[in-house]
Amino acid sequence: MIEILNGIHETVAYDAFHGMKLYHNVQAEDYPLHWHTAMEIIMPCKNVYTVVIDGVPHTFKEGDICITPPGTLHELLAPAYGERLIILFDYGLICNVKGMDSLLHSLHPYALISREEYPELNKKLRFYLEEVSREYDNKMPFTEACIYSLMIRFFIALGRASFNASEKFPGITSNKQHEYIEKFMMVCNYIADHCTENINVDELADLAGFSKFHFARLFKQFSGMSCYEYLTQKRIAHAEKLLIQPDISITEVAMRSGFNSLSTFNRIFKSAKNCTPSEYKSLNRQSKNQQSTR
């Protein structure tokens, strides 16, 4: 399934449609550690399937939907038999639509919508994926436009479930709930865009129009983590992209990712990724060496 692999970076070869590739995958074949700029959506149709992220395996069942955001380092482990729908989608095609960039940030490091835990949302998302599959396999006039519209509806359904205002901010009026959702989506986008800079909670609280204490409490309600944890997550994701570049040192990666010391970067990175930055950097080098000796 992986056609172009340079080290651990997969270049997705989109064929039939711009920014979309769909597989009915039946191979009992594992796929090694890799990453790509496409969003990956996997839905097992027969038997289970396993995605390994940060060294942790996540096995999901028939009808469950696993979503891996762009840039995520992962492995795929197949059972002895089975079938699964795999979609690689260039999320950049819809990132300019308001709200879609916030949704992307909320999916890290992965999202699993199981039939058991989220029956209604899973049913709705499966419907969209099955319609996409039908359109992809039976090409008709305007098929590409139809597929894009279905993918947008897929992510809208996912986003509305992820940013359910009444669940995030209970006990206040509906208008205020939606206002808060908009504000904190804006804050999350700001953090993602400026994570390498020296931003702090006071600055973010002012941006949202809340006191520091009130902001910290509401942010955790919204994102499920503290502001510092969210900022650190974005800095680690930025560092991952730099670490695969052979000509950038670990120290430079730390500084360019917003960390004020190499020791802090090493400690936080290892805690987040279960390996040191040096070990992570060597993954790409080892993979390239193995490919060159084949």
C-alpha positions in Angstrom: 0.0 0.0 0.0 2.9 2.4 0.7 4.1 3.3 -2.7 6.7 6.1 -2.1 8.7 5.9 1.2 11.7 8.1 1.9 13.0 7.1 5.3 9.9 7.2 7.4 8.2 9.8 5.2 5.5 8.5 2.9 4.6 10.6 -0.1 1.0 9.8 -0.9 0.5 9.2 -4.6 -3.0 10.5 -5.2 -4.4 9.0 -8.4 -8.1 9.1 -9.3 -8.9 12.3 -7.5 -7.0 15.3 -6.3 -6.2 15.0 -2.6 -8.0 11.6 -2.1 -6.9 8.0 -2.2 -9.1 5.1 -1.1 -8.2 1.4 -0.6 -10.2 -1.7 0.1 -7.3 -3.2 1.9 -7.3 -7.0 2.3 -3.5 -7.6 2.6 -2.3 -9.5 5.7 0.7 -7.1 5.7 2.1 -4.8 8.3 3.2 -1.3 7.4 6.3 0.0 9.1 6.8 3.2 11.1 5.9 6.1 8.8 4.2 9.5 8.6 2.5 11.5 5.8 0.8 14.8 5.3 -2.5 13.2 4.6 -5.3 12.6 7.1 -5.8 8.8 7.4 -9.2 7.3 8.1 -9.4 3.5 8.7 -12.6 1.5 9.2 -12.3 -2.3 9.5 -15.0 -4.2 7.5 -13.9 -7.7 8.5 -11.9 -8.6 11.6 -9.9 -6.1 13.7 -7.0 -3.8 12.8 -4.2 -2.2 14.9 -2.6 1.2 14.7 0.6 1.8 16.8 1.1 5.4 17.9 4.0 6.4 20.2 4.8 2.8 20.7 1.3 2.0 22.0 -0.9 -0.4 20.0 -4.6 0.6 19.5 -6.8 -2.3 18.2 -10.2 -1.5 17.0 -13.1 -3.7 15.8 -15.4 -4.0 12.7 -17.2 -0.7 12.0 -15.0 1.3 14.4 -13.4 4.4 12.8 -9.8 5.5 13.6 -8.6 8.9 12.4 -4.9 9.7 12.4 -4.0 13.4 11.8 -1.4 14.5 9.3 2.2 14.2 10.5 1.5 11.5 13.0 4.2 8.8 13.2 2.5 5.4 13.2 2.6 1.7 12.3 -0.2 -0.5 10.9 -0.6 -4.1 12.0 -2.9 -6.4 10.1 -4.5 -9.7 11.3 -4.0 -12.9 9.3 -7.2 -12.2 7.4 -9.6 -9.3 7.1 -10.7 -6.2 5.2 -10.6 -2.6 6.0 -11.5 0.7 4.2 -8.5 3.1 4.3 -8.8 6.7 3.1 -5.9 9.1 2.7 -7.3 12.6 2.5 -5.5 16.0 2.0 -7.1 17.9 4.9 -5.5 21.1 3.6 -8.3 21.1 0.9 -10.8 22.1 3.6 -8.6 23.7 6.3 -9.6 27.2 5.1 -13.2 26.5 5.9 -13.9 28.2 9.3 -13.6 25.8 12.2 -11.9 23.0 10.3 -8.4 23.9 11.5 -9.6 23.8 15.1 -11.0 20.4 14.5 -7.7 19.2 13.2 -5.9 20.4 16.3 -8.4 18.5 18.5 -7.7 15.1 16.9 -4.1 14.7 18.0 -2.6 12.2 18.5 -5.5 10.1 17.1 -9.3 9.8 17.4 -11.2 6.5 17.7 -15.0 6.6 17.2 -16.1 3.1 18.2 -19.5 1.6 17.6 -19.8 0.7 21.3 -18.8 4.0 22.8 -20.3 6.4 20.3 -23.1 4.5 18.5 -24.9 7.5 17.0 -21.9 9.4 15.8 -20.3 6.2 14.6 -23.4 5.3 12.6 -23.5 8.8 11.0 -19.8 8.7 10.1 -20.0 5.2 8.7 -22.8 6.3 6.4 -20.6 9.1 5.0 -17.6 6.7 4.5 -19.8 4.1 2.8 -21.2 6.8 0.4 -17.6 8.0 -0.3 -16.6 4.4 -1.1 -19.5 3.9 -3.5 -18.8 7.2 -5.3 -15.1 6.4 -5.5 -15.7 2.9 -6.9 -18.5 3.8 -9.3 -17.3 7.0 -10.9 -20.0 9.2 -12.4 -20.2 12.8 -13.5 -19.4 15.1 -10.6 -18.1 12.2 -8.5 -15.2 14.3 -7.2 -17.4 17.1 -6.0 -19.7 14.7 -4.4 -16.9 13.0 -2.5 -15.5 16.3 -1.2 -19.0 17.3 0.0 -19.4 14.0 1.8 -16.0 14.4 3.4 -16.9 17.9 4.6 -20.1 16.5 6.1 -18.1 13.8 7.7 -15.8 16.3 9.5 -18.7 18.6 10.3 -20.4 15.7 12.2 -17.2 14.9 13.9 -16.6 18.6 14.8 -20.1 19.1 16.2 -19.7 16.1 18.4 -16.2 17.2 19.5 -17.2 20.8 20.3 -20.7 20.1 21.8 -21.3 23.4 23.6 -23.8 22.1 26.2 -21.3 19.4 27.3 -18.2 21.7 27.3 -19.9 24.6 29.1 -22.9 23.4 31.1 -24.9 25.7 33.3 -24.8 28.8 31.1 -27.1 30.1 28.4 -27.0 28.6 24.9 -25.8 31.9 23.4 -22.9 32.0 25.9 -22.0 28.4 25.3 -21.6 29.0 21.5 -19.7 32.2 22.2 -17.2 30.3 24.5 -16.8 27.6 21.9 -15.8 30.2 19.3 -13.4 32.0 21.6 -11.6 28.8 22.6 -11.4 27.5 19.1 -9.8 30.8 18.3 -7.3 30.5 21.2 -6.4 26.9 20.1 -5.7 28.1 16.6 -3.6 30.9 18.0 -1.6 28.5 20.1 -1.0 26.2 17.1 0.2 29.1 15.0 2.4 30.7 17.7 3.5 27.6 19.7 7.2 28.2 19.0 7.0 31.7 20.6 7.2 32.7 24.2 3.4 32.9 24.8 1.9 32.6 28.3 -1.5 32.1 30.0 -1.9 35.8 30.7 -1.6 36.7 27.0 -4.1 33.9 26.1 -6.5 35.0 28.8 -6.4 38.6 27.5 -7.0 37.2 23.9 -10.1 35.4 25.1 -11.3 38.2 27.3 -11.2 36.3 30.6 -9.4 36.6 33.9 -6.4 34.3 34.1 -8.1 32.0 36.7 -11.4 31.9 34.8 -9.6 31.3 31.5 -7.5 28.4 32.9 -10.6 26.6 34.2 -12.6 27.1 31.0 -9.7 26.1 28.8 -9.4 22.7 30.6 -13.2 22.2 30.2 -12.9 22.9 26.5 -9.8 20.9 25.6 -9.6 18.3 28.4 -6.1 19.4 29.3 -4.4 22.5 30.8 -3.2 25.3 28.6 0.4 24.4 29.3 -0.2 20.8 28.3 -1.9 21.9 25.1 1.0 24.3 24.2 3.5 21.6 25.0 1.7 19.1 22.7 1.9 21.6 19.8 5.6 22.3 20.5 6.3 18.5 20.4 4.4 18.1 17.2 6.5 21.0 15.7 9.7 19.4 16.9 8.8 16.1 15.3 8.8 17.7 11.9 12.2 19.3 12.5 13.8 16.1 13.8 13.3 14.3 10.5 15.5 16.9 8.8 19.1 15.6 8.8 20.8 18.9 8.8 19.2 20.3 12.0 20.8 19.5 15.4 18.8 18.5 18.5 19.7 21.7 20.2 18.5 23.8 17.3 15.3 21.7 17.1 14.7 22.5 20.8 15.2 26.2 20.4 13.1 26.4 17.2 10.3 24.5 18.9 9.8 27.0 21.8 11.8 25.1 24.5 14.1 27.3 26.6 16.6 24.5 27.3 17.9 21.3 25.8 17.4 19.3 29.0 13.7 20.4 29.3 13.1 19.5 25.7 14.7 16.0 26.1 12.7 15.3 29.3 9.4 16.5 27.9 9.9 14.8 24.5 10.8 11.5 26.1 7.7 11.6 28.3 5.5 12.4 25.3 6.9 10.1 22.7 8.5 7.2 24.8 11.9 7.9 23.2 14.5 10.6 23.3 14.8 13.2 20.5 18.1 11.5 19.3 16.4 8.1 19.2 13.5 9.7 17.2 15.8 11.4 14.8 17.7 8.1 14.2 14.5 6.3 13.2 14.5 8.1 9.9 18.2 7.6 9.4 17.9 3.9 10.1 14.9 3.5 7.8 16.8 5.2 5.0 19.9 3.0 5.5 17.7 -0.1 5.4 16.1 0.9 2.2 19.4 1.7 0.5 20.8 -1.8 1.2 17.8 -3.6 -0.2 
